[in-house]
Amino acid sequence: MSPFNLETCARPNILALEPYRCARDDYKDDGTNILLDANENAYGPALTASAASAAKSGSGPEIDFLGLHRYPDPHQRDLKQLLCNLRNTHHHTDKVTTPDNLFVGVGSDEAIDALIRCFCVPAQDRILVCPPTYGMYSVSAQVNDVSLVKVPLLPAPTFGLDVPKVSEALSDEQNHIKLVYLCSPGNPTGSLIAKDDVRQVLEHASWNGIVVVDEAYIDFSPDGASLAEWVSEWPNLVVMQTLSKAFGLAGIRLGAAFSPVPVARLLNSLKAPYNISSPTSALASHAVSTDGLATMRANMRKLVAQRERLIAELPRVRGVGRLRGGVESNFLLYEMLNGDGKPDNATALKVYEMLAESRGVVVRFRGKEHGCLGCLRITVGTECEVTRFLEALGSALAEVNGHAVADVPADEEKREDEASGVVA
Ligand SMILES: *Cc1c(COP(=O)(O)O)cnc(C)c1O
């Protein structure tokens, strides 16, 4: 059993914080009070009348603008309840998460940073990351003067967690590791981390720290993959999610960290009180309501169809190598091959530049990441975008490697079509 102890794991200055309370926590606003407590402007926002009619909620006083002249709700319990409803699926536990289990922030980027500030003493404590992984963990660590211990994932295409090496790093007290950031599905790997591997890290026999699972892409994975509700079973598990990817709301900046109640209390104590704006909260609540979820799932089906199309089509493009990661996300990691048929960074970089500079298609070069030699990370787009991308990629590879655009030889293609019963 893990020796996790929040009182010795979190920073003393954070443990000493009191959660923020405003006058409106003491005196609930029933709509009849005159609010003269927060130095807001009762005459309303500096917006024009045309913006007003666009933004107006339809009821309420003339100058309403969605109540934008008021500070937003610092607690966001209604939004948190909707997020809990979404994730209390009982795939992993009979228990339920409640709003007390949640921190909501300005994207998951705020949660990544808040966790580091909560647990890591600058210039002393460290975080463990598993390359290839998301860049914000190291950026946030560096901003906070916290250094990294790196334990690479197992080789492609599984990109699994190297549990023995992670455990070994956590056993060494000299490492001062407070947080382990696991990305599942991984960016740029697209692979889920096995639940049992997460469990083994959570159960480490001597380590006093928190396992953070970043589930930014979880809605592209099979049902039941999210471990969010599992935070009700573990004192040392945090699961981060975001509305930036599957929900298509990167612009509103809304991320969430499902946490054990005492951890959520600390994160909520250290955050800026009004971190979630009213428009963000309103749009996020709509997205995770029944209507919003139906739209998200409809978009998801279209996206998965395009993901499958890419997986079927890319191997037929000459110069495209192996799929290196998993397929549980909205992007794919593919090798670009040189003239000798070998994965190659110079080729991948040239293709990347050509796609952007002369074909108007921007993807991501990931060849410098651990275990991603010669790889591009391709986000799955709309049907039209995928069509354009496939054409552009074929011609860019042909230009770089000096061969004809024709992909798989025509007679071979014909045989495949006959075999699968496709009539051209
Ligand atoms: C895109 C992404 C996020 C999302 O960050 P937000 O701040 O919520 O937009 C988080 N984690 C990973 C691994 C990502 O790729």
The ligand as a Gaussian input file, in Angstrom:
#p B3LYP/6-31G(d) Opt

LIG

0 1
 C       -3.926000      19.614000     -26.048000
 C       -3.474000      19.006000     -24.778000
 C       -3.931000      19.489000     -23.553000
 C       -4.931000      20.600000     -23.519000
 O       -4.514000      21.685000     -22.881000
 P       -5.594000      22.839000     -22.625000
 O       -4.813000      23.790000     -21.806000
 O       -6.721000      22.208000     -21.868000
 O       -6.022000      23.354000     -23.936000
 C       -3.524000      18.875000     -22.398000
 N       -2.711000      17.818000     -22.428000
 C       -2.261000      17.316000     -23.588000
 C       -1.414000      16.121000     -23.583000
 C       -2.618000      17.906000     -24.790000
 O       -2.144000      17.405000     -25.937000

